[in-house]
Amino acid sequence: MYRLTSSSHGEATMAPSGPLSGIRVLDLTSVLFGPYAAQMLGDWGADVIKIEPLTGDTWRYAGLFRNRGMSGQFMAVNRNKRSLALDLKHPDGKAVLAKLVPTVDALVTNVRPAAMARLGFGYADCAKLNPRLIYAAATGFGQDGPWAARPAFDEIIQAASGLASSIGSDDEPQFVPSLIGDKICAMAMVGAVSAALFRRERTGQGQMVEVPMLETIAGFNSIEMLGGHAFDPPIGPTGYKRMKNRRPVKTKDGWLTMLPYSGENWCAFFEAVGRPELIEELGVRDPVLRSQNIDKVYDRMSEIGPTRTTAEWEELLLRLDVPHTAFAKLTELGEQPHLKAVGLFADIDHPTEGRIRQARPATKFSESPAGIHRMAPRLGEHSREVLREAGISDAEIETLVANKAVGAP
């Protein structure tokens, strides 16, 4: 469990120590792609200021919650941030943002670029205020293409990228039952922002970074799924046959996945289970033949699986050094042996939401550890604090709140 200190107003905090400690980020994002990227920057030590409309990020209201506006899904991608509620359609709200831009190292936004430009905070506008700024735009479609102005969500990208076709088929596409497009693109965004910050340290120059979802996911999916179309002209069909045929193996008392990988692995496996004839029948010594016969290989695995219990299989496969694992249920994920041993899931006391559970940052830095140092904020929780840091007086802040340019509890 993470042990966090408490500030005077009850918020659980501790000093960030990650590799981005000292970096300051404006987070003008909502829902998942942008917020998850900004949270990772915060996990790695950055001071992240989340700019929200006075009604809050819509993700606050998605999923289950104890208190309205603080859903588990929202808290899972908005820790290590401070919340400033700001009406960017109000002239005074715009003035506040203009005052903040020169104080930060990076600005991350998933507001469509044309809309940001209309607000007066496109890249060119912000670069005038802060030439060293890394301006990171999370877009649905590359801004140099014909779909630049279109809105995008995970399902749209899974469909347009070919991912849904590869999960199902060309005739009957299927979505991955996870917002995988948003999350993969968030990881790409973190790498891009970090790389741009590194270049700025060498050159002193800021720049615009764009991470378009469609291009990112299409490239990601193409690695193995182009198949024969990775050649021009194509030398075979698209797809990767093993992906379509792999499936869980039913055991005597549950489910297992096992993957003898090398020719030696497969031979040792079939010898150990008393089926040596399958070595030649399925051609498992030769990776090309094994790949061609992969549907038959998995059929035999499904026949062999029920001959032993899951525990018996694990004992055998561990001895043979064959990659394998039992299946973890979502309801029991915290008890998965490896994850439990490394303490991936942290039980934390949130100052308003009670006991919550989150996965700690998975990436490890030996000299500058990432961590959870601040709980997901209530809407506008830090509005006054951030504005005071920007040199705005208490009297001015109260006027901004009264005029509904700023939201604060």
Sequence and secondary structure as in RCSB ss.txt:
>XXXX:A:sequence
MYRLTSSSHGEATMAPSGPLSGIRVLDLTSVLFGPYAAQMLGDWGADVIKIEPLTGDTWRYAGLFRNRGMSGQFM
AVNRNKRSLALDLKHPDGKAVLAKLVPTVDALVTNVRPAAMARLGFGYADCAKLNPRLIYAAATGFGQDGPWAAR
PAFDEIIQAASGLASSIGSDDEPQFVPSLIGDKICAMAMVGAVSAALFRRERTGQGQMVEVPMLETIAGFNSIEM
LGGHAFDPPIGPTGYKRMKNRRPVKTKDGWLTMLPYSGENWCAFFEAVGRPELIEELGVRDPVLRSQNIDKVYDR
MSEIGPTRTTAEWEELLLRLDVPHTAFAKLTELGEQPHLKAVGLFADIDHPTEGRIRQARPATKFSESPAGIHRM
APRLGEHSREVLREAGISDAEIETLVANKAVGAP
>XXXX:A:secstr
    EE TTS EE    STTTT EEEEE  TTHHHHHHHHHHHTT EEEEEE TT  GGGGSS BSSTT BHHHH
HT  SEEEEEE TTSHHHHHHHHHHGGG SEEEE S HHHHHHHT SHHHHHHH TT EEEEEESS TTSTTTT 
   HHHHHHHTSHHHHHS SSS    SS HHHHHHHHHHHHHHHHHHHHHHHH   EEEEEEHHHHHHHHHHHHH
TGGGGSSS  S SS HHHHH   EE SSSEEEE   SHHHHHHHHHHTT THHHHHTTTTSHHHHHHTHHHHHHH
HHHHGGGS HHHHHHHHHHHT  EEE   GGGGGG HHHHHHT EEEEEETTTEEEEEE      SSS     B 
   TTTTHHHHHHHTT  HHHHHHHHHTTSEE  
